[in-house]
Amino acid sequence: EHTAHTGTTNDNHDSSNLRNSILNSLRTSQSSVAMQRHSSLSQEKGCAAAGDIVTMSFLGPASWFQDGVGGHKDNDFMSNLLKRTKYHLEKQTDILEIRLLEIKCLGAGERHFHAEKSATQRIYHYLLPLAWLKDGKELEKWWLEENGDFPEIESDQMIQNRTTGVESYAAFKSEPPTDSLKILRNALKKAESVSVPNRRVRRRALVQNQSQLNNQSSCRNNTSNNGQWQSSKREITKVASRKLGTVTNRERRAWHNFADPDLKGQASPNHEPIWRVLDRARICNFLKVPHENEIVAVLEFKGDDFVPQQVRRIVGTALAVNHGWLPDDIFDSATSAESFMNTVLAPSGRLYLNGIRFHFDEDGIDILQHESKPDQITNSTCRWLSKRLLLNKGTRDEKMKEKTWLHEVKTQNVPQILLQVNKATGYSSTFDTDLNTAISLPTPPAHYSQALKLLRKIVQSRTWPDTSTARSKIIRSQTNNGIEEEKTEKFGSFTVVNPKLQNGSFDLPLGNHHFPDLVEAVFNLEKMLANQVIKRANTDGSVSVETSGRISSSHCAVNFNAQFTPHIDSGRGLGQSLSMIVGLGDYNEGEIFVEGAPYQIRYQPLEFDGWRLRHWTNQYRGERFSLVFFTPET
């Protein structure tokens, strides 16, 4: 809501003409949008804001931007611009409610500032009714007894921050009747990124302190542990080295399972924008709903950036943990780059952007200074916005919708998530090449025999090539029945090129030189498959069955016992609209998942858009080869 304007100078232009067209030629940037960032970082639709920042760049004579005796507030141009901006905003009130709180012209040394790119931390609030929590009615009754004479939200006085009270309850006359708030607090704490003090421990597994473990019961019983417990299976793989005081060197976590599902491949864990830092997740305040005996807890989330729906899905998941419906280590499972699962989406209409931090610019630009922002502006804006959000959610229809939502979370969402969690945690780090002989497998079609014969020959001769560094990052590490990997046959992936389509724009890979017979066999196989009726996984989630008629591909990825984690194709794989994958060998299970839907590919080719749809390999037993045909963008 604070607006900073950047001016450039040109005294040769006629000021009157510019004055008339100034608002039509503005170029703006807004801290809550994602024009300069990845599309997966755009703010979700319907999110309100109580503290957004906008920069506006325009052309005008230097005299317009010079300080008056009293500073910019006495500058005629700035006053006029403020009035005209407010006028244009008021014309949009049939669509939006907008308040312009403050305006400042940036000086010559401040014009590097950009509301979107200069933001270092974004702060969101979610208004969570206590009634949604386990024993919520008891908590509301207890809170009202503690604060019976407290004014409602429309009063000039805001409810005091009770975060310390939530931790120790020293600010209250009595302790709450249940541990529900503590469970919620701990669940939110598990979503936070931990601080990584130095380079030596950045990749070390996070293990629970043994003394805490001895003093506490099992974490799956939702016992309080002051938010210090972390899964022993969770490892820090990425760190954001931000020199921002207390939020320096924070862990980056993959939030792909907390993103809007409509993003599909844009929310793939092998996309860097999905790896975000969540500095803080806590209960920061309580509010009393106007004219109701309803209390809401204000949940605060601070992070370097957020993917669409991330905050609401953290809230919904923490609420499920609060009720005991989901395990309290769910955030460890759901932020693993190797997992793909649903998460609980909390209702919309209760989320708003509370503020933006600009750590590197706050000392030089006074209206950005976090500690010196006038409380009367901040509090009045929060009151104004919170009141409207809560009044909108206070209708009978809205309450019924949210009550139905909470019931569906328990009866529909959670059972599905638990199956996915068990699937994710059940992925074995071992594979067994000895398939149970009691399992009956169909005989391979004859046209696969030559390619399969040559693939097995490479494995038996122990000449399978090493996997590239980039591709190995999306393949699960494996051992064979606990035997060290070095003592087992190699597994992995390499690429070969169709020599008939090689036009000199790139060199032939080593696979072509080492295995020329295999190269010929796999591309001959693709020709045969092009005339068959095969399945196609469409981007809208539907499946079609039709004759492929595909043109010969220029590349083929050759995989052996490679269990891929959720990803979209990149690098050399970028460009072709459809890939085709087919499995060979004697194995059981091993389906390919495309956006959560499993497809059996053992001698059953499948076409799909590997550059837009997330896909990965199901666990399996036996000897599993796969061929992926594609053509990179030229």
C-alpha positions in Angstrom: 0.0 0.0 0.0 3.0 2.3 0.4 3.8 3.6 -3.1 7.2 4.8 -4.1 7.6 6.7 -7.3 10.7 6.9 -9.4 11.3 10.0 -11.6 13.6 10.5 -14.6 14.4 14.0 -15.9 14.1 15.7 -19.2 13.6 19.5 -19.2 13.2 19.8 -22.9 9.7 18.3 -22.9 6.6 20.5 -22.6 5.4 20.1 -19.1 1.8 20.7 -19.7 1.5 18.0 -22.4 3.4 15.5 -20.1 1.2 16.5 -17.2 -2.0 15.5 -19.2 -0.6 12.2 -20.3 1.5 11.2 -17.3 -0.8 8.5 -15.9 -1.2 6.9 -19.4 2.5 6.4 -19.8 3.5 5.0 -16.5 5.5 1.8 -16.2 4.9 0.1 -12.8 6.3 -2.8 -10.8 4.5 -4.4 -7.9 6.1 -6.5 -5.1 3.3 -9.1 -5.0 3.4 -10.0 -8.7 5.8 -12.2 -10.7 6.4 -10.3 -14.0 10.2 -10.4 -13.4 10.2 -13.8 -11.6 9.2 -17.3 -12.5 5.4 -17.8 -13.2 5.3 -20.3 -10.3 5.9 -17.3 -7.9 2.9 -15.3 -8.9 0.5 -14.4 -6.2 -2.7 -16.5 -6.1 -5.9 -14.9 -7.3 -8.2 -13.5 -4.5 -5.3 -12.7 -2.1 -5.8 -9.3 -0.4 -3.0 -7.0 0.7 -2.4 -4.7 3.6 1.1 -3.6 2.8 2.0 -3.9 -0.9 4.7 -1.7 -2.5 4.5 -0.3 -6.1 7.1 1.6 -8.0 6.2 3.8 -10.9 8.6 5.1 -13.5 7.8 8.1 -15.7 9.3 11.0 -17.7 9.1 14.6 -16.5 11.2 17.7 -15.9 13.6 17.8 -13.0 11.6 20.6 -11.3 8.7 18.2 -10.7 10.9 16.1 -8.4 12.7 18.7 -6.4 12.1 19.0 -2.6 10.1 21.9 -1.4 10.7 23.6 1.9 8.7 20.9 3.7 10.0 18.0 1.6 7.9 16.1 -1.0 4.7 16.6 1.0 4.8 20.3 0.0 5.7 19.6 -3.6 2.8 20.7 -5.9 3.5 18.0 -8.5 3.7 15.2 -5.9 0.5 16.4 -4.2 -1.2 16.5 -7.6 0.0 13.1 -8.6 -1.2 11.6 -5.3 -4.7 13.1 -5.8 -4.9 11.9 -9.4 -3.7 8.4 -8.4 -6.3 8.2 -5.7 -9.0 9.4 -8.2 -8.1 6.6 -10.6 -8.1 4.0 -7.8 -11.5 5.1 -6.6 -12.9 4.6 -10.1 -12.1 0.9 -9.7 -14.1 0.4 -6.5 -16.7 -1.7 -8.3 -14.0 -4.3 -8.7 -11.4 -3.7 -6.0 -11.1 -1.8 -2.7 -7.7 0.0 -2.7 -6.2 2.5 -0.3 -3.1 4.5 -1.2 -1.3 5.1 2.1 1.9 6.9 1.3 3.9 8.2 -1.7 7.5 9.3 -2.1 9.6 10.5 -5.0 12.9 8.6 -5.0 16.1 10.5 -5.3 18.9 10.1 -7.9 20.7 7.5 -5.7 17.5 5.5 -5.0 16.3 4.9 -8.6 17.8 1.4 -8.7 14.9 0.3 -6.4 12.4 -2.0 -8.0 9.4 -3.2 -5.9 9.4 -6.7 -7.3 13.1 -7.5 -7.7 14.3 -5.6 -4.6 12.0 -7.4 -2.2 13.9 -9.8 0.1 11.0 -11.0 2.3 7.3 -11.2 1.9 4.9 -11.5 4.9 1.4 -13.1 4.7 -1.3 -13.5 7.3 -4.1 -16.1 7.4 -7.2 -15.6 9.6 -7.8 -19.0 11.2 -10.9 -19.5 13.3 -10.2 -21.2 16.6 -13.4 -23.3 16.0 -11.5 -25.2 13.3 -9.0 -26.5 15.7 -9.3 -29.7 17.8 -11.3 -28.7 20.9 -11.9 -25.3 19.2 -15.1 -24.5 21.0 -13.4 -25.0 24.4 -10.6 -22.7 23.2 -13.0 -20.0 22.1 -14.8 -20.1 25.4 -11.6 -20.0 27.4 -10.3 -17.0 25.3 -13.5 -15.0 25.7 -13.4 -15.6 29.5 -9.8 -14.3 29.5 -10.6 -11.3 27.4 -14.3 -10.7 28.1 -14.0 -6.9 28.1 -11.8 -6.8 25.0 -13.0 -4.5 22.1 -14.0 -5.9 18.8 -12.0 -5.6 15.6 -13.6 -2.3 14.5 -12.3 -0.5 17.5 -9.3 1.7 17.3 -7.4 -0.6 19.6 -5.9 -3.8 18.1 -5.7 -6.9 20.1 -2.3 -7.2 21.6 0.2 -9.6 20.2 0.0 -12.7 22.3 2.8 -14.8 20.7 4.6 -14.9 23.9 1.4 -16.0 25.6 1.0 -18.9 23.1 4.5 -20.1 24.0 4.2 -19.8 27.8 0.7 -18.6 28.5 2.2 -16.3 31.1 0.1 -13.4 29.6 -3.1 -15.2 30.4 -4.8 -15.7 33.8 -5.0 -19.5 33.2 -3.7 -22.1 30.8 -5.9 -23.2 27.9 -8.1 -26.2 28.6 -6.3 -28.3 25.9 -2.9 -28.5 24.2 -4.5 -27.8 20.8 -2.8 -24.4 20.4 0.6 -26.0 21.2 0.1 -28.7 18.7 -0.8 -26.1 16.0 2.3 -24.1 17.0 4.6 -27.1 16.7 3.0 -28.1 13.3 3.7 -24.7 11.9 7.2 -24.8 13.3 7.9 -28.0 11.3 7.2 -26.1 8.1 9.9 -23.5 8.8 13.3 -23.6 7.2 16.1 -24.3 9.7 19.2 -22.2 10.0 22.4 -23.8 8.7 25.2 -22.3 10.8 28.1 -23.3 8.5 29.2 -25.2 5.4 30.1 -28.4 7.3 26.6 -29.1 8.4 24.6 -28.0 5.3 24.2 -31.5 4.0 24.0 -33.3 7.4 20.8 -35.1 8.3 18.7 -33.3 10.9 18.5 -35.5 13.9 16.4 -35.0 17.0 18.4 -34.1 20.1 18.7 -37.2 22.2 17.9 -35.5 25.5 14.6 -34.2 24.0 13.9 -37.7 22.7 14.3 -39.2 26.1 11.9 -36.7 27.7 9.2 -36.9 25.1 6.9 -39.5 23.9 6.6 -40.6 20.2 6.3 -37.7 17.8 3.5 -39.4 16.0 1.3 -39.0 19.1 1.3 -35.2 18.5 3.2 -34.4 21.7 4.8 -31.0 22.2 8.5 -30.7 21.4 8.8 -27.0 21.1 9.2 -27.3 17.4 12.8 -28.6 17.7 12.2 -32.1 16.3 13.1 -32.9 12.7 13.0 -36.1 10.8 16.1 -38.2 10.9 15.4 -39.0 7.2 15.4 -35.3 6.1 18.6 -33.9 4.7 19.5 -30.3 3.8 20.2 -30.2 0.1 19.9 -26.5 -0.7 20.8 -23.4 1.3 20.0 -19.8 0.6 23.0 -17.7 1.6 21.2 -14.5 2.3 23.0 -11.9 4.4 19.9 -10.7 6.1 20.6 -10.8 9.8 18.6 -13.5 11.5 17.5 -15.1 8.3 21.0 -15.7 6.9 21.9 -19.2 5.6 18.4 -20.7 5.8 17.5 -24.0 4.4 15.6 -24.0 1.0 12.8 -26.6 0.8 10.9 -27.9 -2.2 7.3 -26.6 -2.0 6.0 -28.4 -5.2 3.4 -30.3 -3.2 2.1 -27.0 -1.8 1.7 -25.3 -5.1 -1.4 -24.8 -7.2 -1.9 -28.1 -9.1 -2.8 -26.2 -12.2 0.9 -25.1 -12.5 1.7 -28.8 -13.3 5.3 -28.8 -14.7 5.9 -25.2 -13.6 5.8 -26.6 -10.0 8.3 -29.4 -10.6 10.9 -29.9 -7.9 13.7 -29.7 -10.5 12.7 -26.0 -11.0 14.7 -23.8 -8.8 11.9 -21.3 -8.1 10.0 -24.0 -6.2 12.8 -24.2 -3.6 11.9 -21.4 -1.2 12.9 -20.3 2.3 10.1 -20.1 5.0 11.7 -18.0 7.7 8.8 -18.0 10.1 5.4 -19.7 10.6 3.7 -18.8 13.8 0.6 -17.6 15.6 1.1 -13.9 16.0 -2.2 -12.5 17.1 -5.9 -13.1 18.0 -8.9 -11.2 16.8 -12.6 -11.1 17.8 -15.0 -11.2 14.8 -17.3 -8.2 14.8 -20.7 -8.9 16.4 -19.8 -12.6 17.0 -18.4 -14.7 19.8 -15.9 -16.0 17.3 -12.1 -15.8 17.7 -9.6 -16.1 14.9 -5.9 -16.8 15.3 -3.7 -14.7 13.0 -1.1 -16.9 11.5 2.0 -15.2 10.1 4.3 -16.5 7.4 7.5 -14.9 6.4 9.6 -16.1 3.5 11.8 -15.0 0.6 8.9 -15.8 -1.7 5.8 -18.1 -2.0 4.3 -20.3 -4.7 0.6 -19.9 -5.3 -1.5 -21.6 -2.6 1.6 -22.4 -0.5 0.4 -20.5 2.6 -3.2 -21.9 2.4 -1.8 -25.5 2.0 0.6 -25.1 4.9 -2.4 -23.9 7.0 -4.6 -26.8 5.9 -1.9 -29.3 6.5 -1.0 -28.0 9.9 -4.8 -28.1 10.8 -4.9 -31.8 9.8 -1.9 -32.4 12.1 -3.7 -30.5 14.9 -6.6 -32.9 14.7 -4.3 -35.9 14.6 -5.4 -36.8 11.0 -1.9 -36.5 9.5 1.5 -37.4 11.1 3.4 -34.4 12.5 6.4 -35.2 10.2 4.2 -34.6 7.1 6.1 -31.4 6.2 9.3 -33.5 5.9 7.6 -35.9 3.6 5.8 -33.3 1.5 8.8 -31.1 1.0 11.0 -33.9 -0.2 12.0 -33.5 -3.8 11.3 -37.2 -4.3 7.7 -37.1 -3.2 4.5 -36.2 -5.0 1.4 -36.0 -2.9 -1.7 -33.9 -2.3 -1.9 -31.4 0.6 -4.9 -29.8 2.4 -5.9 -26.5 0.9 -7.4 -24.1 3.5 -10.4 -21.9 2.3 -9.7 -18.8 0.4 -10.8 -15.3 1.4 -8.8 -15.3 4.7 -5.3 -14.7 3.3 -3.7 -11.3 2.8 -0.2 -9.9 2.2 0.8 -8.1 5.3 4.0 -6.5 4.3 7.2 -6.6 2.3 10.8 -6.3 3.5 13.6 -4.7 1.5 16.6 -5.3 3.7 19.2 -3.8 1.3 17.1 -0.6 0.7 15.5 0.2 4.1 18.3 2.3 5.4 18.3 4.6 2.3 14.6 4.9 1.7 12.7 6.1 4.7 9.2 4.8 3.9 10.6 1.3 3.6 12.2 1.4 7.0 10.6 -1.6 8.8 11.1 -0.5 12.3 9.9 3.1 11.8 6.7 2.6 10.0 3.9 4.4 11.8 1.8 2.0 13.8 -1.3 4.0 13.2 -1.0 3.4 9.5 -0.2 -0.3 9.8 -2.8 -1.1 12.4 -5.6 0.9 10.8 -4.9 -0.9 7.5 -4.9 -4.3 9.1 -8.2 -3.4 11.0 -9.8 -2.2 7.8 -8.8 -5.3 5.8 -9.3 -7.9 8.5 -12.8 -6.6 9.2 -13.8 -6.8 5.6 -12.4 -10.3 5.1 -14.1 -11.6 8.3 -17.4 -9.9 7.4 -17.3 -11.6 4.0 -16.7 -15.0 5.6 -19.3 -14.4 8.3 -22.4 -15.1 6.1 -24.4 -18.3 6.7 -23.5 -19.7 3.3 -19.8 -19.2 3.9 -19.9 -20.8 7.3 -21.7 -23.8 5.9 -19.1 -24.1 3.1 -16.2 -24.0 5.5 -18.0 -26.6 7.8 -18.4 -28.9 4.8 -14.8 -28.3 3.8 -13.5 -29.4 7.2 -15.6 -32.6 7.1 -14.3 -33.4 3.6 -10.7 -32.9 4.8 -11.2 -35.6 7.3 -13.3 -38.1 5.2 -11.8 -37.5 1.7 -8.6 -35.6 1.6 -6.7 -37.1 4.5 -7.2 -40.8 3.6 -5.9 -40.1 0.1 -2.9 -38.2 1.5 -2.1 -41.0 3.9 -2.0 -43.5 1.1 0.4 -41.2 -0.8 2.6 -40.6 2.3 2.8 -44.4 2.9 3.7 -44.8 -0.8 6.4 -42.0 -0.6 7.9 -43.4 2.7 7.7 -46.9 1.3 10.0 -46.3 -1.6 12.9 -48.7 -1.1 16.5 -47.6 -1.5 17.1 -51.1 -2.8 16.1 -53.0 -5.9 16.1 -56.7 -6.5 17.0 -57.9 -10.0 15.7 -61.4 -9.2 12.0 -61.3 -10.0 9.8 -63.8 -8.3 9.4 -66.6 -10.8 5.8 -67.2 -9.6 4.8 -63.9 -11.2 3.6 -64.6 -14.8 4.7 -61.9 -17.3 3.5 -61.7 -20.9 6.0 -62.7 -23.5 7.7 -59.7 -25.2 6.5 -58.9 -28.7 9.0 -60.0 -31.4 9.9 -56.5 -32.6 11.4 -55.7 -29.2 13.7 -58.7 -29.1 16.7 -57.1 -30.9 16.8 -54.0 -28.7 16.3 -56.1 -25.5 19.1 -58.5 -26.5 21.6 -55.7 -27.0 20.6 -53.9 -23.8 21.1 -57.1 -21.8 24.5 -57.6 -23.5 25.7 -54.2 -22.3 24.6 -55.0 -18.7 26.2 -58.4 -18.7 29.5 -57.0 -20.1 29.4 -54.4 -17.3 30.0 -51.6 -19.9 26.9 -49.5 -19.0 28.0 -45.8 -19.2 28.0 -43.4 -16.3 25.0 -41.2 -15.9 25.5 -37.5 -16.4 25.7 -35.3 -13.3 22.5 -33.4 -14.2 20.4 -36.5 -14.9 21.7 -38.3 -11.8 20.1 -35.6 -9.6 16.7 -36.9 -10.5 17.4 -40.6 -10.1 17.0 -42.3 -6.7 20.2 -43.8 -5.3 19.9 -47.5 -5.1 21.7 -50.6 -3.8 20.9 -54.2 -4.5 19.5 -55.9 -1.4 21.7 -53.8 0.9 24.9 -54.6 -1.1 27.0 -51.5 -1.8 26.3 -50.0 -5.2 30.0 -50.4 -6.3 29.6 -54.2 -6.0 26.5 -54.5 -8.1 25.9 -54.0 -11.8 25.6 -50.4 -12.9 22.3 -48.7 -13.3 21.5 -45.3 -14.8 20.8 -43.5 -18.0 22.6 -42.3 -21.2 21.5 -40.8 -24.5 22.0 -41.8 -28.1 21.3 -39.8 -31.2 19.7 -40.9 -34.5 22.6 -40.6 -36.9 20.2 -40.1 -39.8 19.0 -36.9 -38.3 22.3 -35.6 -37.0 22.9 -32.4 -39.0 26.2 -31.3 -37.5 24.6 -28.9 -35.0 25.8 -31.2 -32.2 28.4 -33.9 -31.7 27.4 -37.6 -31.5 27.5 -38.8 -27.8 29.8 -41.6 -26.7 26.8 -44.0 -26.6 26.7 -43.8 -30.4 30.4 -44.7 -30.7 30.3 -47.5 -28.1 27.0 -49.1 -29.1 26.2 -48.6 -32.8 24.1 -51.7 -33.1 21.9 -50.6 -30.2 21.5 -47.1 -31.8 20.2 -48.8 -35.0 17.9 -51.1 -33.1 16.2 -48.5 -30.9 15.4 -46.1 -33.7 14.2 -49.0 -35.9 11.9 -49.9 -33.0 10.5 -46.4 -32.9 9.6 -46.6 -36.6 7.6 -49.8 -35.9 5.9 -48.2 -32.9 4.9 -45.2 -34.9 2.4 -47.3 -36.9 0.8 -48.8 -33.8 -2.2 -47.7 -31.7 -0.7 -46.3 -28.5 -1.8 -44.4 -25.4 -1.3 -40.6 -25.0 -1.5 -38.8 -21.7 -2.9 -35.4 -22.5 -2.1 -32.2 -20.6 -5.7 -31.9 -19.4 -5.5 -35.2 -17.6 -7.4 -37.2 -20.2 -6.1 -40.3 -22.0 -6.5 -40.9 -25.7 -5.7 -44.0 -27.7 -4.8 -43.6 -31.4 -2.3 -44.4 -34.0 0.9 -42.4 -33.2 2.1 -41.5 -36.6 5.1 -39.8 -34.9 8.0 -38.5 -36.9 11.3 -40.2 -36.1 13.0 -38.6 -33.1 16.5 -37.3 -33.0 17.3 -38.6 -29.5 16.7 -41.5 -27.3 17.3 -41.8 -23.5 18.3 -45.3 -22.6 17.6 -46.3 -19.0 18.4 -49.3 -16.9 17.0 -49.8 -13.4 16.7 -46.0 -13.1 14.0 -44.9 -10.7 13.3 -41.3 -11.5 12.0 -38.8 -9.0 9.3 -36.3 -9.9 10.6 -33.9 -12.6 10.0 -32.3 -16.0 12.5 -32.7 -18.8 15.0 -30.0 -19.4 18.4 -29.4 -21.1 18.6 -31.4 -24.3 15.1 -32.6 -23.7 13.6 -29.1 -24.2 11.5 -28.5 -27.2 9.5 -31.4 -28.6 5.8 -31.4 -27.7 5.6 -35.1 -27.1 8.0 -37.8 -25.8 7.4 -41.5 -26.2 8.4 -43.9 -23.5 8.3 -47.7 -23.5 9.5 -50.3 -21.0 11.4 -53.5 -21.7 12.6 -56.4 -19.6 11.2 -58.7 -16.9 9.9 -56.6 -14.1 6.8 -56.1 -12.0 5.2 -52.7 -11.3 7.5 -49.9 -12.5 4.7 -47.8 -14.0 5.4 -44.2 -15.0 3.4 -41.6 -13.1 2.3 -38.6 -15.1 0.9 -35.8 -12.9 -0.1 -38.5 -10.4 -1.7 -40.9 -12.8 0.0 -44.3 -13.3 0.6 -45.8 -16.7 1.9 -49.3 -17.4 4.6 -49.1 -20.1 6.0 -52.6 -20.2 5.9 -53.2 -23.9 3.1 -50.6 -24.0 4.3 -47.3 -25.4 3.0 -44.0 -24.0 3.2 -40.5 -25.4 3.2 -37.5 -23.0 4.4 -34.0 -22.8 7.5 -34.4 -20.7 8.3 -30.7 -20.7 5.1 -29.6 -19.2 3.9 -32.6 -17.1 5.7 -33.9 -14.0 6.5 -37.6 -14.2 8.4 -40.2 -12.3 9.0 -44.0 -11.9 7.1 -46.3 -9.6 9.0 -48.8 -7.5 9.5 -52.2 -9.1 11.1 -55.6 -8.9 13.2 -57.2 -11.6 15.1 -56.0 -14.6 13.7 -52.8 -16.0 14.8 -51.0 -19.2 13.1 -48.0 -20.7 13.5 -46.0 -23.9 12.4 -42.4 -24.1 12.3 -40.9 -27.6 12.4 -37.1 -28.0 13.6 -34.3 -30.3 15.2 -31.2 -28.7 14.4 -27.7 -29.9 16.8 -26.7 -32.6 
